[in-house]
Amino acid sequence: MILNVNSNSKFWTGNVLLSKFPPMNHFAWRYGVSGRTEADREADRFFIANTEYPIIDPWRRPLCKWTHNNDETENEWLPCTETMNAGYSYRYVSVQRKFIKLFLPISQETFC
């Protein structure tokens, strides 16, 4: 399955998603209030990978490739272009047809 993220896509806010669909993959992801650093909260990074290259999302589902605006390029992890997210890559997953952005630190020194 390939997800398509576009201008009509709906997105979760982290806290609402967390309350409706609590994550189960606590080893590979940090999230929420206690799991994130102050810098994560300021940059609005809600789900951050704890492993070098996760293949399972926070709900224990395989990560799917995704496209942007029906582009033919199938994406996995892309480098963040925003200054506040420098040093991270991102990808999207969907939960009940709404998307949330996941983050992956580029530096291996940040992994548990």
Secondary structure in CASP SS format (residue, H / E / C, confidence):
PFRMAT SS
TARGET T0000
AUTHOR 0000-0000-0000
METHOD secondary structure of the structure
MODEL  1
M C 1.00
I E 1.00
L E 1.00
N E 1.00
V E 1.00
N C 1.00
S C 1.00
N C 1.00
S C 1.00
K C 1.00
F E 1.00
W C 1.00
T C 1.00
G H 1.00
N H 1.00
V H 1.00
L H 1.00
L H 1.00
S H 1.00
K H 1.00
F C 1.00
P C 1.00
P C 1.00
M C 1.00
N C 1.00
H C 1.00
F C 1.00
A C 1.00
W E 1.00
R E 1.00
Y E 1.00
G H 1.00
V H 1.00
S H 1.00
G H 1.00
R C 1.00
T C 1.00
E H 1.00
A H 1.00
D H 1.00
R H 1.00
E H 1.00
A C 1.00
D C 1.00
R C 1.00
F C 1.00
F E 1.00
I E 1.00
A E 1.00
N C 1.00
T C 1.00
E C 1.00
Y C 1.00
P C 1.00
I C 1.00
I E 1.00
D C 1.00
P C 1.00
W C 1.00
R C 1.00
R C 1.00
P E 1.00
L C 1.00
C C 1.00
K E 1.00
W E 1.00
T E 1.00
H E 1.00
N C 1.00
N C 1.00
D C 1.00
E C 1.00
T C 1.00
E C 1.00
N E 1.00
E C 1.00
W C 1.00
L E 1.00
P E 1.00
C C 1.00
T C 1.00
E C 1.00
T H 1.00
M H 1.00
N H 1.00
A C 1.00
G C 1.00
Y E 1.00
S E 1.00
Y E 1.00
R E 1.00
Y E 1.00
V E 1.00
S E 1.00
V E 1.00
Q C 1.00
R C 1.00
K E 1.00
F E 1.00
I E 1.00
K E 1.00
L E 1.00
F E 1.00
L E 1.00
P E 1.00
I C 1.00
S C 1.00
Q H 1.00
E H 1.00
T H 1.00
F C 1.00
C C 1.00
END
